[in-house]
Amino acid sequence: MVKEFLENLLVEFETEYEATVLKRKEIEIQQKENIEFIRLLDENTDECYQSFTPRDVNSKNKKKIDELKEEQKLIIKELEQIKEKENSERERIEQIKEVIACVINRGKTGSENKDQLDSEFRLKLLETQENERQRISRELHDSTVQNLTSLVHKSELCSKLVDTDPIRCRLELVNLNRSLREIINSTREMIYDLRPMSFDDIGLDVTIQDWLQKLEHNFSVNISFTIEGNMFAVSPVVEITILRVIQEGCNNAIRHGKADLIHVKLIYDLDTITIQIQDNGCGFELEELPKTSREDHSGFGLSMMKERVYLLSGTIDIVSHRGEGTIIIAKIPVKNKEERVYD
């Protein structure tokens, strides 16, 4: 079960890595095209143009060359960042492969080496976790910090232009404001992907409700959310699992099932939390799911959903037929719960 989860995670990492490699190649092509364009413009520009050639032709060439050189600086910077990201993702893939190999060796080795393998396995998991933290740190440095540094330069420019060129200063401030909002939004998304802060502030139920409302607005679908039983506090890992299962189930229903009506229900029993997601989409045949998952990754969300539930010793059932929609029922056992009724 752990091996299957790690293998699915590896597929996701490799897909991201392939996209990064493709992006890096596109930037390198753009860089070569810019260099060649600058060379051609240089050849067609006479250094003595003020005396022997039309001013407008050469001045336009010179202006274009200057613009391309500035663009080239940005391309070089972007290329450096994408290469760092590529190296980071390659390291992450190697780490997850090592963990998978450790799991396989653990299954092949007798009980006499079990303690040693357990120790190695835990160490590899910790290393993978630490590498993931380093990846997030690099992303923050390469995106957020770099963008904020750019804003500092823009603000310094505005302070110089405020008296000499107020119109340009106003335009720069508009761009600065737009960039700042983009940074705030991207940072919020990054934080939310790691762990929604609303868990601690408003609870699991309101967090789910808010996310479903955003989904309704973005995709123009109708989603109902109900809770049965008395809610009680659960551990953070159970909370995040419940949210991720609902997210993956609803996203699959909309993007792959083309559903426009989804019912989400949480059922609190004495020792179990049940998640039920039902949609009116096009549905699918379960026996076709493994093939579909491998070819176009449309079943990958269901696979990850299963692994999340299984890692908490839960169960998940999927009922679906073509033209009849899909029902997902996941049951997660709860131990050492803290009784607490939400208002």
Short mmCIF file of the C-alpha atoms (twelve columns), coordinates in Angstrom:
data_MODEL
# 
_entry.id   MODEL 
# 
loop_
_atom_site.group_PDB 
_atom_site.id 
_atom_site.type_symbol 
_atom_site.label_atom_id 
_atom_site.label_alt_id 
_atom_site.label_comp_id 
_atom_site.label_asym_id 
_atom_site.label_seq_id 
_atom_site.Cartn_x 
_atom_site.Cartn_y 
_atom_site.Cartn_z 
_atom_site.pdbx_PDB_model_num 
ATOM 1   C CA . MET A 1   0.000   0.000   0.000   1 
ATOM 2   C CA . VAL A 2   2.794   2.439   0.926   1 
ATOM 3   C CA . LYS A 3   4.730   1.344   -2.162  1 
ATOM 4   C CA . GLU A 4   1.743   2.059   -4.422  1 
ATOM 5   C CA . PHE A 5   1.277   5.498   -2.856  1 
ATOM 6   C CA . LEU A 6   4.950   6.344   -3.380  1 
ATOM 7   C CA . GLU A 7   4.855   5.106   -6.966  1 
ATOM 8   C CA . ASN A 8   1.829   7.302   -7.692  1 
ATOM 9   C CA . LEU A 9   3.661   10.213  -6.099  1 
ATOM 10  C CA . LEU A 10  6.658   9.458   -8.314  1 
ATOM 11  C CA . VAL A 11  4.460   9.646   -11.423 1 
ATOM 12  C CA . GLU A 12  3.246   13.084  -10.320 1 
ATOM 13  C CA . PHE A 13  6.811   14.295  -9.670  1 
ATOM 14  C CA . GLU A 14  8.043   12.974  -13.016 1 
ATOM 15  C CA . THR A 15  5.186   14.703  -14.832 1 
ATOM 16  C CA . GLU A 16  6.128   18.018  -13.197 1 
ATOM 17  C CA . TYR A 17  9.792   17.407  -14.083 1 
ATOM 18  C CA . GLU A 18  8.972   16.755  -17.750 1 
ATOM 19  C CA . ALA A 19  6.958   19.988  -17.899 1 
ATOM 20  C CA . THR A 20  9.888   21.902  -16.378 1 
ATOM 21  C CA . VAL A 21  12.355  20.408  -18.876 1 
ATOM 22  C CA . LEU A 22  10.049  21.388  -21.731 1 
ATOM 23  C CA . LYS A 23  9.771   24.933  -20.363 1 
ATOM 24  C CA . ARG A 24  13.563  25.172  -20.059 1 
ATOM 25  C CA . LYS A 25  14.016  24.092  -23.694 1 
ATOM 26  C CA . GLU A 26  11.480  26.685  -24.855 1 
ATOM 27  C CA . ILE A 27  13.348  29.430  -22.976 1 
ATOM 28  C CA . GLU A 28  16.672  28.290  -24.461 1 
ATOM 29  C CA . ILE A 29  15.184  28.485  -27.969 1 
ATOM 30  C CA . GLN A 30  13.876  31.977  -27.232 1 
ATOM 31  C CA . GLN A 31  17.332  32.965  -25.978 1 
ATOM 32  C CA . LYS A 32  19.017  31.726  -29.175 1 
ATOM 33  C CA . GLU A 33  16.456  33.521  -31.339 1 
ATOM 34  C CA . ASN A 34  17.081  36.771  -29.462 1 
ATOM 35  C CA . ILE A 35  20.844  36.448  -29.887 1 
ATOM 36  C CA . GLU A 36  20.475  35.842  -33.615 1 
ATOM 37  C CA . PHE A 37  18.067  38.760  -33.994 1 
ATOM 38  C CA . ILE A 38  20.455  41.100  -32.184 1 
ATOM 39  C CA . ARG A 39  23.293  39.928  -34.445 1 
ATOM 40  C CA . LEU A 40  21.264  40.628  -37.592 1 
ATOM 41  C CA . LEU A 41  20.282  44.089  -36.387 1 
ATOM 42  C CA . ASP A 42  23.915  44.850  -35.525 1 
ATOM 43  C CA . GLU A 43  25.002  43.889  -39.047 1 
ATOM 44  C CA . ASN A 44  22.416  46.207  -40.583 1 
ATOM 45  C CA . THR A 45  23.373  49.165  -38.430 1 
ATOM 46  C CA . ASP A 46  26.074  51.554  -39.600 1 
ATOM 47  C CA . GLU A 47  28.199  52.958  -36.781 1 
ATOM 48  C CA . CYS A 48  28.462  56.166  -38.763 1 
ATOM 49  C CA . TYR A 49  24.741  56.350  -39.385 1 
ATOM 50  C CA . GLN A 50  24.568  60.021  -38.386 1 
ATOM 51  C CA . SER A 51  26.548  60.958  -41.461 1 
ATOM 52  C CA . PHE A 52  25.814  58.297  -44.070 1 
ATOM 53  C CA . THR A 53  22.470  56.613  -43.434 1 
ATOM 54  C CA . PRO A 54  18.896  57.672  -42.697 1 
ATOM 55  C CA . ARG A 55  18.518  58.518  -39.036 1 
ATOM 56  C CA . ASP A 56  15.120  56.870  -38.583 1 
ATOM 57  C CA . VAL A 57  16.220  53.430  -39.870 1 
ATOM 58  C CA . ASN A 58  19.287  53.156  -37.701 1 
ATOM 59  C CA . SER A 59  17.713  54.725  -34.647 1 
ATOM 60  C CA . LYS A 60  14.903  52.163  -34.795 1 
ATOM 61  C CA . ASN A 61  17.450  49.356  -35.088 1 
ATOM 62  C CA . LYS A 62  19.396  50.707  -32.145 1 
ATOM 63  C CA . LYS A 63  16.247  51.070  -30.054 1 
ATOM 64  C CA . LYS A 64  15.194  47.510  -30.925 1 
ATOM 65  C CA . ILE A 65  18.646  46.184  -30.034 1 
ATOM 66  C CA . ASP A 66  18.485  47.888  -26.649 1 
ATOM 67  C CA . GLU A 67  15.033  46.403  -26.022 1 
ATOM 68  C CA . LEU A 68  16.210  42.917  -27.011 1 
ATOM 69  C CA . LYS A 69  19.244  43.179  -24.750 1 
ATOM 70  C CA . GLU A 70  17.046  44.116  -21.797 1 
ATOM 71  C CA . GLU A 71  14.737  41.238  -22.668 1 
ATOM 72  C CA . GLN A 72  17.774  38.970  -22.882 1 
ATOM 73  C CA . LYS A 73  18.688  39.832  -19.292 1 
ATOM 74  C CA . LEU A 74  15.218  38.731  -18.158 1 
ATOM 75  C CA . ILE A 75  15.477  35.549  -20.220 1 
ATOM 76  C CA . ILE A 76  18.836  34.682  -18.659 1 
ATOM 77  C CA . LYS A 77  17.411  35.249  -15.189 1 
ATOM 78  C CA . GLU A 78  14.346  33.119  -15.973 1 
ATOM 79  C CA . LEU A 79  16.559  30.398  -17.434 1 
ATOM 80  C CA . GLU A 80  18.670  30.280  -14.273 1 
ATOM 81  C CA . GLN A 81  15.535  29.937  -12.144 1 
ATOM 82  C CA . ILE A 82  14.047  27.179  -14.317 1 
ATOM 83  C CA . LYS A 83  17.348  25.264  -14.239 1 
ATOM 84  C CA . GLU A 84  17.400  25.450  -10.444 1 
ATOM 85  C CA . LYS A 85  13.814  24.195  -10.375 1 
ATOM 86  C CA . GLU A 86  14.731  21.377  -12.768 1 
ATOM 87  C CA . ASN A 87  17.643  20.295  -10.564 1 
ATOM 88  C CA . SER A 88  15.426  20.458  -7.475  1 
ATOM 89  C CA . GLU A 89  12.748  18.296  -9.087  1 
ATOM 90  C CA . ARG A 90  15.369  15.807  -10.301 1 
ATOM 91  C CA . GLU A 91  16.713  15.500  -6.759  1 
ATOM 92  C CA . ARG A 92  13.176  15.027  -5.462  1 
ATOM 93  C CA . ILE A 93  12.573  12.195  -7.945  1 
ATOM 94  C CA . GLU A 94  15.800  10.478  -6.917  1 
ATOM 95  C CA . GLN A 95  14.811  10.752  -3.266  1 
ATOM 96  C CA . ILE A 96  11.404  9.186   -3.803  1 
ATOM 97  C CA . LYS A 97  13.031  6.395   -5.847  1 
ATOM 98  C CA . GLU A 98  15.354  5.665   -2.935  1 
ATOM 99  C CA . VAL A 99  12.391  5.467   -0.574  1 
ATOM 100 C CA . ILE A 100 10.594  3.057   -2.935  1 
ATOM 101 C CA . ALA A 101 13.725  0.906   -3.151  1 
ATOM 102 C CA . CYS A 102 13.902  0.888   0.642   1 
ATOM 103 C CA . VAL A 103 10.284  -0.315  0.835   1 
ATOM 104 C CA . ILE A 104 10.966  -3.094  -1.685  1 
ATOM 105 C CA . ASN A 105 14.072  -4.249  0.182   1 
ATOM 106 C CA . ARG A 106 12.121  -4.198  3.394   1 
ATOM 107 C CA . GLY A 107 9.634   -6.669  1.946   1 
ATOM 108 C CA . LYS A 108 12.366  -9.000  0.681   1 
ATOM 109 C CA . THR A 109 14.418  -9.121  3.874   1 
ATOM 110 C CA . GLY A 110 13.744  -11.436 6.802   1 
ATOM 111 C CA . SER A 111 12.601  -10.365 10.251  1 
ATOM 112 C CA . GLU A 112 16.154  -10.337 11.608  1 
ATOM 113 C CA . ASN A 113 16.888  -7.114  9.725   1 
ATOM 114 C CA . LYS A 114 13.452  -5.604  10.268  1 
ATOM 115 C CA . ASP A 115 14.532  -3.066  12.908  1 
ATOM 116 C CA . GLN A 116 17.443  -1.862  10.795  1 
ATOM 117 C CA . LEU A 117 15.241  -1.505  7.708   1 
ATOM 118 C CA . ASP A 118 12.588  0.335   9.704   1 
ATOM 119 C CA . SER A 119 15.250  2.761   10.830  1 
ATOM 120 C CA . GLU A 120 16.495  3.248   7.264   1 
ATOM 121 C CA . PHE A 121 12.962  3.693   6.008   1 
ATOM 122 C CA . ARG A 122 12.179  6.367   8.593   1 
ATOM 123 C CA . LEU A 123 15.458  8.130   7.759   1 
ATOM 124 C CA . LYS A 124 14.621  8.186   4.048   1 
ATOM 125 C CA . LEU A 125 11.176  9.586   4.770   1 
ATOM 126 C CA . LEU A 126 12.715  12.332  6.914   1 
ATOM 127 C CA . GLU A 127 15.224  13.132  4.178   1 
ATOM 128 C CA . THR A 128 12.427  13.333  1.621   1 
ATOM 129 C CA . GLN A 129 10.451  15.621  3.911   1 
ATOM 130 C CA . GLU A 130 13.478  17.865  4.416   1 
ATOM 131 C CA . ASN A 131 14.121  18.026  0.665   1 
ATOM 132 C CA . GLU A 132 10.512  19.035  0.143   1 
ATOM 133 C CA . ARG A 133 10.986  21.853  2.633   1 
ATOM 134 C CA . GLN A 134 14.110  22.952  0.798   1 
ATOM 135 C CA . ARG A 135 12.167  22.910  -2.477  1 
ATOM 136 C CA . ILE A 136 9.505   25.172  -0.983  1 
ATOM 137 C CA . SER A 137 12.235  27.451  0.359   1 
ATOM 138 C CA . ARG A 138 13.818  27.717  -3.081  1 
ATOM 139 C CA . GLU A 139 10.453  28.451  -4.690  1 
ATOM 140 C CA . LEU A 140 9.851   31.248  -2.198  1 
ATOM 141 C CA . HIS A 141 13.295  32.663  -2.878  1 
ATOM 142 C CA . ASP A 142 13.078  32.383  -6.667  1 
ATOM 143 C CA . SER A 143 9.558   33.733  -6.993  1 
ATOM 144 C CA . THR A 144 8.317   35.727  -4.014  1 
ATOM 145 C CA . VAL A 145 11.622  37.189  -2.846  1 
ATOM 146 C CA . GLN A 146 12.776  38.034  -6.368  1 
ATOM 147 C CA . ASN A 147 9.470   39.724  -7.160  1 
ATOM 148 C CA . LEU A 148 9.579   41.719  -3.947  1 
ATOM 149 C CA . THR A 149 13.109  42.819  -4.770  1 
ATOM 150 C CA . SER A 150 11.864  44.027  -8.136  1 
ATOM 151 C CA . LEU A 151 9.163   46.040  -6.372  1 
ATOM 152 C CA . VAL A 152 11.793  47.705  -4.216  1 
ATOM 153 C CA . HIS A 153 13.614  48.868  -7.361  1 
ATOM 154 C CA . LYS A 154 10.346  50.131  -8.840  1 
ATOM 155 C CA . SER A 155 9.533   52.076  -5.682  1 
ATOM 156 C CA . GLU A 156 12.991  53.660  -5.762  1 
ATOM 157 C CA . LEU A 157 12.405  54.634  -9.379  1 
ATOM 158 C CA . CYS A 158 9.056   56.202  -8.464  1 
ATOM 159 C CA . SER A 159 10.679  58.294  -5.752  1 
ATOM 160 C CA . LYS A 160 13.016  59.741  -8.387  1 
ATOM 161 C CA . LEU A 161 10.256  60.313  -10.941 1 
ATOM 162 C CA . VAL A 162 7.677   61.865  -8.631  1 
ATOM 163 C CA . ASP A 163 8.976   65.399  -9.273  1 
ATOM 164 C CA . THR A 164 10.489  65.109  -12.757 1 
ATOM 165 C CA . ASP A 165 7.941   62.862  -14.519 1 
ATOM 166 C CA . PRO A 166 4.738   62.465  -12.461 1 
ATOM 167 C CA . ILE A 167 2.803   60.762  -15.285 1 
ATOM 168 C CA . ARG A 168 5.323   57.967  -15.651 1 
ATOM 169 C CA . CYS A 169 5.557   57.764  -11.871 1 
ATOM 170 C CA . ARG A 170 1.793   57.202  -11.692 1 
ATOM 171 C CA . LEU A 171 2.000   54.453  -14.326 1 
ATOM 172 C CA . GLU A 172 4.850   52.751  -12.469 1 
ATOM 173 C CA . LEU A 173 2.807   52.855  -9.267  1 
ATOM 174 C CA . VAL A 174 -0.130  51.191  -11.041 1 
ATOM 175 C CA . ASN A 175 2.165   48.397  -12.247 1 
ATOM 176 C CA . LEU A 176 3.708   48.119  -8.791  1 
ATOM 177 C CA . ASN A 177 0.280   47.764  -7.200  1 
ATOM 178 C CA . ARG A 178 -0.714  45.072  -9.706  1 
ATOM 179 C CA . SER A 179 2.504   43.126  -9.126  1 
ATOM 180 C CA . LEU A 180 2.067   43.347  -5.366  1 
ATOM 181 C CA . ARG A 181 -1.445  41.896  -5.564  1 
ATOM 182 C CA . GLU A 182 -0.185  39.035  -7.742  1 
ATOM 183 C CA . ILE A 183 2.522   38.240  -5.197  1 
ATOM 184 C CA . ILE A 184 -0.020  38.242  -2.366  1 
ATOM 185 C CA . ASN A 185 -2.359  35.916  -4.277  1 
ATOM 186 C CA . SER A 186 0.390   33.475  -5.270  1 
ATOM 187 C CA . THR A 187 1.720   33.387  -1.689  1 
ATOM 188 C CA . ARG A 188 -1.758  32.736  -0.324  1 
ATOM 189 C CA . GLU A 189 -2.229  29.880  -2.780  1 
ATOM 190 C CA . MET A 190 1.097   28.372  -1.762  1 
ATOM 191 C CA . ILE A 191 0.187   28.580  1.929   1 
ATOM 192 C CA . TYR A 192 -3.268  27.129  1.326   1 
ATOM 193 C CA . ASP A 193 -1.811  24.195  -0.629  1 
ATOM 194 C CA . LEU A 194 0.429   23.359  2.320   1 
ATOM 195 C CA . ARG A 195 -2.298  23.660  4.958   1 
ATOM 196 C CA . PRO A 196 -5.395  25.865  5.006   1 
ATOM 197 C CA . MET A 197 -5.050  28.267  7.923   1 
ATOM 198 C CA . SER A 198 -8.832  28.348  8.254   1 
ATOM 199 C CA . PHE A 199 -8.663  24.930  9.951   1 
ATOM 200 C CA . ASP A 200 -7.373  26.633  13.077  1 
ATOM 201 C CA . ASP A 201 -9.568  29.734  12.788  1 
ATOM 202 C CA . ILE A 202 -13.015 28.600  11.669  1 
ATOM 203 C CA . GLY A 203 -12.917 24.801  11.648  1 
ATOM 204 C CA . LEU A 204 -13.099 22.027  9.093   1 
ATOM 205 C CA . ASP A 205 -16.755 22.468  8.135   1 
ATOM 206 C CA . VAL A 206 -16.490 26.165  7.236   1 
ATOM 207 C CA . THR A 207 -13.201 25.539  5.404   1 
ATOM 208 C CA . ILE A 208 -14.900 22.920  3.225   1 
ATOM 209 C CA . GLN A 209 -17.918 25.176  2.691   1 
ATOM 210 C CA . ASP A 210 -15.733 28.106  1.607   1 
ATOM 211 C CA . TRP A 211 -13.771 25.949  -0.828  1 
ATOM 212 C CA . LEU A 212 -16.946 24.502  -2.355  1 
ATOM 213 C CA . GLN A 213 -18.379 27.998  -2.817  1 
ATOM 214 C CA . LYS A 214 -15.261 29.063  -4.709  1 
ATOM 215 C CA . LEU A 215 -15.556 25.948  -6.861  1 
ATOM 216 C CA . GLU A 216 -19.193 26.792  -7.620  1 
ATOM 217 C CA . HIS A 217 -18.232 30.303  -8.664  1 
ATOM 218 C CA . ASN A 218 -15.257 29.254  -10.823 1 
ATOM 219 C CA . PHE A 219 -16.987 26.427  -12.710 1 
ATOM 220 C CA . SER A 220 -20.696 27.427  -12.567 1 
ATOM 221 C CA . VAL A 221 -21.844 24.217  -10.880 1 
ATOM 222 C CA . ASN A 222 -24.332 23.580  -8.078  1 
ATOM 223 C CA . ILE A 223 -22.822 21.957  -4.977  1 
ATOM 224 C CA . SER A 224 -24.677 21.075  -1.787  1 
ATOM 225 C CA . PHE A 225 -22.855 20.352  1.468   1 
ATOM 226 C CA . THR A 226 -24.489 18.714  4.480   1 
ATOM 227 C CA . ILE A 227 -23.292 17.300  7.788   1 
ATOM 228 C CA . GLU A 228 -24.939 14.472  9.697   1 
ATOM 229 C CA . GLY A 229 -24.211 13.648  13.323  1 
ATOM 230 C CA . ASN A 230 -22.388 15.667  15.962  1 
ATOM 231 C CA . MET A 231 -19.052 17.060  14.798  1 
ATOM 232 C CA . PHE A 232 -16.001 16.406  16.936  1 
ATOM 233 C CA . ALA A 233 -12.404 17.540  16.716  1 
ATOM 234 C CA . VAL A 234 -9.951  15.282  14.902  1 
ATOM 235 C CA . SER A 235 -6.218  15.379  14.305  1 
ATOM 236 C CA . PRO A 236 -4.813  17.731  11.626  1 
ATOM 237 C CA . VAL A 237 -3.829  14.818  9.379   1 
ATOM 238 C CA . VAL A 238 -7.437  13.575  9.352   1 
ATOM 239 C CA . GLU A 239 -8.711  17.096  8.630   1 
ATOM 240 C CA . ILE A 240 -6.403  17.605  5.686   1 
ATOM 241 C CA . THR A 241 -7.221  14.132  4.346   1 
ATOM 242 C CA . ILE A 242 -10.959 14.841  4.458   1 
ATOM 243 C CA . LEU A 243 -10.455 18.137  2.632   1 
ATOM 244 C CA . ARG A 244 -8.156  16.622  -0.021  1 
ATOM 245 C CA . VAL A 245 -10.560 13.746  -0.685  1 
ATOM 246 C CA . ILE A 246 -13.420 16.204  -1.193  1 
ATOM 247 C CA . GLN A 247 -11.258 18.420  -3.406  1 
ATOM 248 C CA . GLU A 248 -10.092 15.549  -5.601  1 
ATOM 249 C CA . GLY A 249 -13.570 14.030  -5.793  1 
ATOM 250 C CA . CYS A 250 -15.214 17.314  -6.828  1 
ATOM 251 C CA . ASN A 251 -12.449 18.236  -9.270  1 
ATOM 252 C CA . ASN A 252 -12.727 14.848  -10.975 1 
ATOM 253 C CA . ALA A 253 -16.519 15.183  -11.151 1 
ATOM 254 C CA . ILE A 254 -16.257 18.567  -12.888 1 
ATOM 255 C CA . ARG A 255 -13.233 18.120  -15.131 1 
ATOM 256 C CA . HIS A 256 -13.625 14.495  -16.156 1 
ATOM 257 C CA . GLY A 257 -17.265 13.707  -15.348 1 
ATOM 258 C CA . LYS A 258 -18.574 17.044  -16.721 1 
ATOM 259 C CA . ALA A 259 -20.981 17.203  -13.771 1 
ATOM 260 C CA . ASP A 260 -23.023 20.320  -12.990 1 
ATOM 261 C CA . LEU A 261 -24.601 19.026  -9.767  1 
ATOM 262 C CA . ILE A 262 -22.619 17.598  -6.830  1 
ATOM 263 C CA . HIS A 263 -23.779 16.508  -3.361  1 
ATOM 264 C CA . VAL A 264 -21.125 16.376  -0.616  1 
ATOM 265 C CA . LYS A 265 -21.953 14.890  2.757   1 
ATOM 266 C CA . LEU A 266 -19.960 14.340  5.979   1 
ATOM 267 C CA . ILE A 267 -21.350 11.748  8.388   1 
ATOM 268 C CA . TYR A 268 -20.009 11.652  11.962  1 
ATOM 269 C CA . ASP A 269 -20.476 8.316   13.730  1 
ATOM 270 C CA . LEU A 270 -19.079 7.140   17.052  1 
ATOM 271 C CA . ASP A 271 -15.719 6.035   15.671  1 
ATOM 272 C CA . THR A 272 -15.894 6.822   11.952  1 
ATOM 273 C CA . ILE A 273 -16.174 9.811   9.641   1 
ATOM 274 C CA . THR A 274 -17.796 9.039   6.287   1 
ATOM 275 C CA . ILE A 275 -17.281 11.204  3.229   1 
ATOM 276 C CA . GLN A 276 -19.897 10.869  0.499   1 
ATOM 277 C CA . ILE A 277 -19.576 12.607  -2.886  1 
ATOM 278 C CA . GLN A 278 -22.272 12.087  -5.518  1 
ATOM 279 C CA . ASP A 279 -22.430 13.758  -8.941  1 
ATOM 280 C CA . ASN A 280 -24.612 13.683  -12.062 1 
ATOM 281 C CA . GLY A 281 -21.698 13.472  -14.490 1 
ATOM 282 C CA . CYS A 282 -21.074 11.115  -17.375 1 
ATOM 283 C CA . GLY A 283 -19.631 8.411   -15.122 1 
ATOM 284 C CA . PHE A 284 -17.210 5.645   -16.129 1 
ATOM 285 C CA . GLU A 285 -16.708 1.894   -15.895 1 
ATOM 286 C CA . LEU A 286 -14.481 0.850   -12.996 1 
ATOM 287 C CA . GLU A 287 -12.708 -1.864  -14.993 1 
ATOM 288 C CA . GLU A 288 -11.495 0.835   -17.405 1 
ATOM 289 C CA . LEU A 289 -10.030 2.994   -14.643 1 
ATOM 290 C CA . PRO A 290 -6.456  1.538   -14.516 1 
ATOM 291 C CA . LYS A 291 -6.064  1.887   -18.286 1 
ATOM 292 C CA . THR A 292 -7.410  5.436   -18.278 1 
ATOM 293 C CA . SER A 293 -5.179  6.368   -15.371 1 
ATOM 294 C CA . ARG A 294 -2.050  5.290   -17.183 1 
ATOM 295 C CA . GLU A 295 -2.806  6.873   -20.537 1 
ATOM 296 C CA . ASP A 296 -4.114  10.365  -19.759 1 
ATOM 297 C CA . HIS A 297 -3.823  10.598  -15.951 1 
ATOM 298 C CA . SER A 298 -7.558  11.275  -15.631 1 
ATOM 299 C CA . GLY A 299 -7.821  8.531   -13.014 1 
ATOM 300 C CA . PHE A 300 -4.792  9.685   -11.065 1 
ATOM 301 C CA . GLY A 301 -6.885  11.796  -8.686  1 
ATOM 302 C CA . LEU A 302 -8.946  8.740   -7.730  1 
ATOM 303 C CA . SER A 303 -5.776  6.756   -7.164  1 
ATOM 304 C CA . MET A 304 -4.299  9.427   -4.888  1 
ATOM 305 C CA . MET A 305 -7.630  9.690   -3.092  1 
ATOM 306 C CA . LYS A 306 -7.569  5.954   -2.337  1 
ATOM 307 C CA . GLU A 307 -4.008  6.109   -1.035  1 
ATOM 308 C CA . ARG A 308 -4.801  9.013   1.291   1 
ATOM 309 C CA . VAL A 309 -7.680  7.071   2.835   1 
ATOM 310 C CA . TYR A 310 -5.760  3.779   3.030   1 
ATOM 311 C CA . LEU A 311 -2.853  5.420   4.844   1 
ATOM 312 C CA . LEU A 312 -5.327  6.269   7.619   1 
ATOM 313 C CA . SER A 313 -6.548  2.632   7.665   1 
ATOM 314 C CA . GLY A 314 -9.784  3.710   6.015   1 
ATOM 315 C CA . THR A 315 -11.835 2.257   3.170   1 
ATOM 316 C CA . ILE A 316 -13.165 3.765   -0.035  1 
ATOM 317 C CA . ASP A 317 -15.856 2.527   -2.419  1 
ATOM 318 C CA . ILE A 318 -16.571 3.945   -5.862  1 
ATOM 319 C CA . VAL A 319 -19.817 3.243   -7.720  1 
ATOM 320 C CA . SER A 320 -20.017 4.494   -11.279 1 
ATOM 321 C CA . HIS A 321 -21.469 3.594   -14.662 1 
ATOM 322 C CA . ARG A 322 -21.435 5.441   -17.941 1 
ATOM 323 C CA . GLY A 323 -24.240 7.975   -18.089 1 
ATOM 324 C CA . GLU A 324 -25.216 7.446   -14.447 1 
ATOM 325 C CA . GLY A 325 -22.789 9.641   -12.538 1 
ATOM 326 C CA . THR A 326 -20.437 8.623   -9.734  1 
ATOM 327 C CA . ILE A 327 -20.736 7.985   -5.998  1 
ATOM 328 C CA . ILE A 328 -17.651 7.979   -3.773  1 
ATOM 329 C CA . ILE A 329 -17.932 6.759   -0.180  1 
ATOM 330 C CA . ALA A 330 -14.826 6.989   2.010   1 
ATOM 331 C CA . LYS A 331 -14.789 5.896   5.653   1 
ATOM 332 C CA . ILE A 332 -12.013 7.044   7.963   1 
ATOM 333 C CA . PRO A 333 -11.700 5.515   11.441  1 
ATOM 334 C CA . VAL A 334 -11.141 8.007   14.255  1 
ATOM 335 C CA . LYS A 335 -9.136  7.165   17.360  1 
ATOM 336 C CA . ASN A 336 -8.604  9.253   20.492  1 
ATOM 337 C CA . LYS A 337 -11.055 11.852  19.281  1 
ATOM 338 C CA . GLU A 338 -11.784 14.953  21.305  1 
ATOM 339 C CA . GLU A 339 -15.498 15.519  21.701  1 
ATOM 340 C CA . ARG A 340 -16.458 19.013  20.646  1 
ATOM 341 C CA . VAL A 341 -19.680 20.219  19.102  1 
ATOM 342 C CA . TYR A 342 -19.357 23.116  16.668  1 
ATOM 343 C CA . ASP A 343 -21.847 25.945  16.699  1 
# 
